[in-house]
Each structure stands twice: as structure tokens, then as C-alpha cells.
């Protein structure tokens, strides 16, 4: 189910930084407001799936690249113990 998908926002932020583009530039490329990108990266909002798709495309990536798989989630849970 879509409500159980976990998105790794850190991967988006790191990819943006690796490409040397600002959050403002990413928002322009993705066709979303800069507040969407800023709030997402700060963790104060979770973007909709269609917005994540636009952001992934703007970074030249696939949405699936930002979805945490079960192994990543398990590793995070172990690290937090």
C-alpha cells in the first residue's frame, strides 16, 4: 500500500548536492514550489507521490531510487537500538 512506503529524503538531498544544484533550482526543474523542496528536506512535510516522481525525474533518477526497501528499514531499526 502507498501509505506504507518509506521515502529516503536523505538520498534526494544528497543527490541534489552531488549534482551541485540548489533547492531552488531543483524546485524549478521539478515544477514544484521551493517551499515543497525546502520543507521536504527539513522533514517538516512529506511530499505526495506525484511530487516525488517529479523531483526524481528532475534529478535524472527513478522514484524507486528513493523508496526504502525492507532491508534498509530493518538496518535503521537495528541501528536505533
Contact map, one row per residue, 1 for C-alpha under 8 A:
111110000000000000000000000000000000000000000000000000000000000000000000000000000
111110000000000000000000000000000000000000000000000000000000000000000000000000000
111110000000000000000000000000000000000000000000000000000000000000000000000000000
111111000000000000000000000000000000000000000000000000000000000000000000000000000
111111100000000000000000000000000000000000000000000000000000000000110000000000000
000111110000000000000000000000000000000000000000000000000000000000111000000000000
000011111000000000000000000000000000000000000000000000000000000001110000000000000
000001111111000000000000000000000000000000000000000000000000000001110000000000000
000000111111100000000000000000000000000110000000000000000000000001000000000000000
000000011111110000000000000000000000000010000000000000000000000000000000000000000
000000011111111000000000000000000000000000000000000000000000000001000000000000000
000000011111111100000000000000000000000000000000000000010000000001000000000000000
000000001111111110000000000000000000000010000000000000000000000000000000000000000
000000000111111111000000000000000000000000000000000000000000000000000000000000000
000000000011111111100000000000000000000000000000000000000010000000000000000000000
000000000001111111111110010000000000000000000000000000000010000000000000000000000
000000000000111111111100000000000000000000000000000000000000000000000000000000000
000000000000011111111000000000000000000000000000000000000000000000000000000000000
000000000000001111111000000000000000000000000000000000000000000000000000000000000
000000000000000111111100000000000000000000000000000000000000000000000000000000000
000000000000000111111110110000000000000000000000000000000000000000000000000000000
000000000000000110011111110000000000000000000000000000000000000000000000000000000
000000000000000100001111111000000100110000000000000000000000000000000000000000000
000000000000000000000111111100000100100000000000000000000000000000000000000000000
000000000000000000001111111110000000000000000000000000000000000000000000000000000
000000000000000100001111111111000100100000000000000000100110000000000000000000000
000000000000000000000011111111111101100000000000000000100000000000000000000000000
000000000000000000000001111111111100000000000000000000000000000000000000000000000
000000000000000000000000111111110000000000000000000000100100000000000000000000000
000000000000000000000000011111110000000000000000000001101100000000000000000000000
000000000000000000000000001111111000000000000000000001000000000000000000000000000
000000000000000000000000001111111101100000000000001000000000000000000000000000000
000000000000000000000000001100111111100000000000000000000000000000000000000000000
000000000000000000000011011100011111110000000000000000000000000000000000000000000
000000000000000000000000000000001111111000000000000000000000000000000000000000000
000000000000000000000000001000011111111100001010000000000000000000000000000000000
000000000000000000000011011000011111111110000000000000000000000000000000000000000
000000000000000000000010000000000111111111000000000000000000000000000000000000000
000000000000000000000000000000000011111111111100000000000000000000000000000000000
000000001000000000000000000000000001111111111110000000000000000000000000000000000
000000001100100000000000000000000000111111110000000000000000000000000000000000000
000000000000000000000000000000000000011111111000000000000000000000000000000000000
000000000000000000000000000000000000001111111100000000000000000000000000000000000
000000000000000000000000000000000000001111111100000000000000000000000000000000000
000000000000000000000000000000000001001101111110000000000000000000000000000000000
000000000000000000000000000000000000001100111111000000000000000000000000000000000
000000000000000000000000000000000001000100001111101100000000000000000000000000000
000000000000000000000000000000000000000000000111111100000000000000000000000000000
000000000000000000000000000000000000000000000011111110000000000000000000000000000
000000000000000000000000000000000000000000000001111111000000000000000000000000000
000000000000000000000000000000010000000000000011111111100000000000000000000000000
000000000000000000000000000000000000000000000011111111110000001000000000000000000
000000000000000000000000000000000000000000000000111111111000011000000000000000000
000000000000000000000000000001100000000000000000011111111100000000000000000000000
000000000000000000000000011011000000000000000000001111111110000000000000000000000
000000000001000000000000000000000000000000000000000111111111111001000000000000000
000000000000000000000000000001000000000000000000000011111111111000000000000000000
000000000000000000000000010011000000000000000000000001111111100000000000000000000
000000000000001100000000010000000000000000000000000000111111100000000000000000000
000000000000000000000000000000000000000000000000000000011111110000000000000000000
000000000000000000000000000000000000000000000000000000011111111010000000000000000
000000000000000000000000000000000000000000000000000010011001111111000000000000000
000000000000000000000000000000000000000000000000000110011000111111100000000000000
000000000000000000000000000000000000000000000000000000000000011111100000000000000
000000000000000000000000000000000000000000000000000000000000111111100000000000000
000000111011000000000000000000000000000000000000000000010000011111110000000000000
000011110000000000000000000000000000000000000000000000000000001111111000000000000
000011110000000000000000000000000000000000000000000000000000000001111101100000000
000001000000000000000000000000000000000000000000000000000000000000111111100000000
000000000000000000000000000000000000000000000000000000000000000000011111110000000
000000000000000000000000000000000000000000000000000000000000000000001111111000000
000000000000000000000000000000000000000000000000000000000000000000011111111100000
000000000000000000000000000000000000000000000000000000000000000000011111111110000
000000000000000000000000000000000000000000000000000000000000000000000111111111000
000000000000000000000000000000000000000000000000000000000000000000000011111111100
000000000000000000000000000000000000000000000000000000000000000000000001111111110
000000000000000000000000000000000000000000000000000000000000000000000000111111111
000000000000000000000000000000000000000000000000000000000000000000000000011111111
000000000000000000000000000000000000000000000000000000000000000000000000001111111
000000000000000000000000000000000000000000000000000000000000000000000000000111111
000000000000000000000000000000000000000000000000000000000000000000000000000011111
